[in-house]
């Protein structure tokens, strides 16, 4: 089974403080944007500036989002194993 790295980031401040986003650092970068996934909105993109303004999420914070991603990515004929990474 192939693997895909995922990084979990949390908003530092503002109205979305603590909100979590998963970042896929190995997906091709498109003009300064990263491939991401969030509970609300699901697949999306995030800018490098946004990434730098967030903080690393803790395991307890990202556990529900990781479970959601595993139900999507680690099942079916095109399944990949998610590997948690700390940095891009």
BABAMAR-409258 format. One record per atom (N, C-alpha, C, O): residue in one letter; z, x, y. Coordinates in steps of 0.001 Angstrom, whole numbers, plus 524288, in hexadecimal, padded with zeros to 5 digits. Each point is the difference from the previous one (the first is absolute). Last residue first. Layout:
BABAMAR-409258
AZXY;...
//
This chain:
BABAMAR-409258
X81A0281A9884EF8;X7FA587FFE17FF5E;X7FE2D8052F7FDFB;X7FB53800C27FF2D;X818267F9517FBEA;X7FCE280130804AD;X7FA35800017FEAE;X7FE67800477FB79;X80EBC7FAC77F7F4;X8035D80048804A5;X7FCEB800F880501;X801B87FE7A8043A;X7F9617F6DE7E8BB;X7FF9C8050D802B2;X803747FFC6804D8;X801357FBCB801FD;X7FB937F9567EA5E;X802648001A8052A;X7FFCD8058480237;X801A6803C07FD7B;X7F1687F2057F4C5;X803848047D80040;X802238004780590;X7FCFF80059803BD;X7F8887F0FE7EE73;X8019C801898053B;X803FB804647FFA7;X803B17FFBF7FCEF;X7EC297FA5C7F5B8;X805A3800AE80064;X80148801E18057D;X7FDB0803C7801DE;X7F1C87EFAB7F7CA;X801768056080157;X805F08002D80063;X8027C7FC248016C;X7ED0C7F5CE7F688;X8055B8018180150;X8007A805D080137;X7FD7D803477FD89;X7F4157EF8B7FDDA;X7FF6880457803B3;X8054D8021C801BF;X800878021A8044B;X7FDD87EF3C7EFA7;X7FC5B803FE7FE09;X7FF55804B88039A;X7FE57804237FE31;X813F57F0D280248;X7FA797FEC17FFD1;X7FC98804937FE69;X801E9804537FF1B;X8109F7FEAB80AD3;X7FE737FC567FBEF;X7FA197FF338002E;X7FD7C8010E803F6;X80D3E808EE80884;X800FD8023E7FADD;X7FEC57FC517FB86;X801CC800D97FB9E;X7FC757FB488177D;X7FD12804BC7FEAF;X80097801E27FA5F;X7FC86802A37FDFB;X80C637EDA78091E;X7FA7A7FFD080183;X7FCF18048F7FDA3;X7FBE97FF397FD99;X816737FF268004A;X7FDC77FB4F7FD96;X7FA297FF7B80132;X7FD247FD657FD25;X80C928103780AC2;X7FF43801047FA66;X7FDA57FB427FD42;X7FCE28009B7FC64;X807B47FDC581574;X7FB67803527FF44;X7FEF98011C7FA36;X7FB82800037FE49;X813C57F6B180625;X7FB5B7FCE080143;X7FB07803237FF0F;X7FC447FE087FDB3;X813B080AC780099;X7FF597FC447FBB2;X7FB287FC9F800DC;X7FD147FEF57FC54;X807B980C6781142;X7FDF4802ED7FB87;X7FF1C7FC617FB5C;X7FC028006E7FD5B;X80C407F88981147;X7FA72800E180117;X7FD7B803177FB92;X7FB897FEEF7FE94;X816CF7FE2880093;X7FD0C7FB217FF64;X7FA1B800AD800F2;X7FCD27FDAF7FD3C;X80E358119D80517;X7FFD87FE117FA9B;X7FD077FAD17FF68;X7FCC57FF937FC76;X807BA80B62813B5;X7FAB57FF007FE22;X7FFA17FDC77FA7B;X7FBAE7FED17FE41;X814F78050B80A7C;X7FCC47FCE980396;X7FAC67FEA27FD91;X7FE3E7FB8A8005F;X80D6180FA17F68E;X8020C7FAA980015;X7FCB67FC7C80386;X7FF397FB687FECF;X7FCC48169A800AE;X7FEB17FD687FB18;X801D97FA5D7FFD1;X7FD3B7FC8F7FE1A;X7FEF380B47814C0;X8035C801747FB9A;X7FE487FD077FB1D;X7FD417FC1180056;X7F5E4809E781010;X803607FBC87FE1A;X80348802007FB70;X7FE5F803847FD27;X7F9098072B813E2;X7FFD67FF567FA57;X803CF7FBA27FE7D;X804677FFCF801ED;X7F3937FEEE81126;X80366803877FD18;X7FF507FF097FA28;X7FDFE7FBEF7FE68;X7F4EA801B181427;X8035C7FD877FC17;X803868040F7FD7A;X7FF8C804A980118;X7F2FC7FF4980B8E;X804367FD30802A2;X803AB7FD447FC2D;X804007FDE18019E;X7EC6B80B4F7F8F1;X803A3803D180240;X804AA7FD60802AB;X80424802668007B;X7EE2A7F2F67F8DA;X802A4802B17FBB9;X80426803BE80215;X804638001F7FE0A;X7F0747F78480E24;X803CE7FC617FDC3;X80328802C47FBC3;X804CA7FF987FFEE;X7ED6A809C5806E4;X8041B7FF8B803E9;X8044E7FC587FE10;X804A28012280097;X7EC19800957F57B;X8034A8049C7FF66;X804837FFE4803E1;X8044A801CC7FEC7;X7F3FD7EBC17FB85;X7FE32804B2802AD;X803A88048E7FEDD;X804767FF3F7FE5D;X7F70E7F00D7F4DA;X803C9801D4803D6;X7FDF88050480270;X7FDAB803417FD56;X7FB667EA307F6B9;X7FF8E8057C80181;X804388013E803FE;X801E57FC96802CE;X7FCD87F4DC7EC2B;X7FEE6800AF80591;X7FF29805D08010B;X7FFE08032A7FC62;X805CD7ECC77F3F5;X7FD06804C18010D;X7FE6880038805BC;X7FE1B7FC3280240;X810467F69C7FC16;X7FE31802D77FB68;X7FCC8804C480171;X801E58033F80300;X807AE7EE118069A;X7FB1B8025F801AF;X7FD5F802FB7FBA3;X7FB3F800B780016;X818747FD387FE45;X7FD207FC3A8032F;X7FB26802BD8020C;X800618042780265;X80932806277F293;X800FD7FAD07FDCC;X7FCC57FBE5802DB;X7FD3B7FCE77FD95;X7FA6C815BA80321;X805037FDCE801A4;X800A87FAA57FD84;X7FC287FD7E7FE90;X7F71A815D680164;X8011E7FAEC7FDA3;X8055E7FE4B801D9;X8039E8032A80028;X7EB3080BFA804C1;X805727FE587FF91;X800667FAC57FD38;X7FC177FD667FEF6;X7F6C48148D8076B;X800217FB3B7FCE4;X805B17FE9F7FEEE;X80305803537FE47;X7F668807A28130D;X801C28007F7FA9B;X7FFE37FAAF7FD4E;X800B87FBF780285;X7F50080E5D80F17;X802E77FB987FDE9;X80127800CB7FA35;X7FCDE8023C7FD1E;X7F84C808DE80EBC;X8056980012801B4;X8034C7FB807FE0B;X8045E7FF46801E1;X7E942801F17F96E;X80074800E2805AB;X805A77FF95801E2;X8011C7FD38803C3;X7FE2B7FFB17E986;X7FB9E7FE078030D;X8012C800A1805C8;X802DC7FCDF80246;X8032180B8A7E98C;X801947FEC28055C;X7FB297FE5C8030C;X7FBEA802837FFAA;X807507FBF17EB05;X7FD1B802AA80437;X801C27FE168055F;X800427FB4F80105;X80D72804967EFA3;X7FB547FCEB80137;X7FD31802B580474;X80284802588035D;X80DEE803BF7F692;X7FB5C802517FD9E;X7FB147FCB7800AC;X7FBB9801B87FEA2;X8160F7F9A480770;X7FE11804A8802B6;X7FB04802507FDBD;X7FD5780305802A2;X80C7F7EA0B7FF27;X7FD338029C7FBC2;X7FD54804D980240;X7FBA07FFA1801F5;X815DB7F36B80380;X7FB71802F9801C2;X7FDA9802C97FB4A;X802D3802587FCE4;X80ADD7EC3C8082B;X7FE76803FC7FC36;X7FB008028C801FB;X7FC6E7FD4F801C5;X813E07F881808F8;X7FA6E800527FEDB;X7FF28804537FC02;X8025D8042B80061;X80E7D7EF39809A4;X7FDDC803FB7FC85;X7FA2A7FF7E7FF2C;X7FDD47FBB67FFE2;X8125E7FFBF80F78;X7FBB07FDC17FD09;X7FD4B804537FCE1;X7FF048043880216;X80F1D7FE7680A87;X8015A7FF857FA85;X7FBB37FDC87FC95;X8006C800247FB36;X7FE137FB9581899;X8037E8041C7FE1A;X8019C7FEE87FA57;X801C47FBB77FEB7;X7F2687FAFA80E39;X7FF1B8008E7FA63;X8036D804407FD96;X7FED4801E97FBBF;X8013B7F9E8816C3;X800C67FAFC7FD59;X7FF39800527FA12;X801C37FC887FD2B;X803BE8155E80BED;X7FCDE7FB9F801CE;X800DC7FB197FCCC;X8038E7FFC97FCC5;X7FE84814277FB41;X802297FCF380457;X7FC767FB6080138;X7FBF77FF387FD81;X8012580CC47F3AB;X804CC8022B8024A;X802907FC68803FE;X804CB7FFDB8005E;X7EF067FC477ED9F;X7FFC38000C805B4;X80540801D580220;X8041E7FE5B7FE25;X7F51B807DA7EEEC;X802C77FBBA80295;X7FF758009E805E6;X800038045680213;X7F5C7802397EA41;X801AB8011780556;X8029D7FB2180247;X7FEB67FB997FE90;X7FA0280E247EE01;X802507FB648027C;X8024B8018580548;X8031E803A480066;X7ECCF8035D7F197;X80455801888035B;X802087FB0F80297;X7FCF27FCB3801B3;X7F652809447EC71;X801807FC29803E9;X804D58020A802DC;X803908022F7FD9E;X7EB6A804117F3C2;X804C78010E802F4;X800E87FBB48040E;X7FC537FDE080242;X7F9AC801787EA85;X7FF297FF6E805A0;X80533800F4802B3;X803F57FDA37FEA0;X7F1BE805D97ECEA;X804807FF3880367;X7FE3A7FF77805AF;X7FBD5801DE8017F;X7FBB17FA6D7E973;X7FFD6802DC804F6;X804EB7FEDC80328;X802CC7FC3B7FEF6;X7FBC9803207EBD5;X800007FCAF8049C;X8000080380804DD;X80301803BC8005D;
//
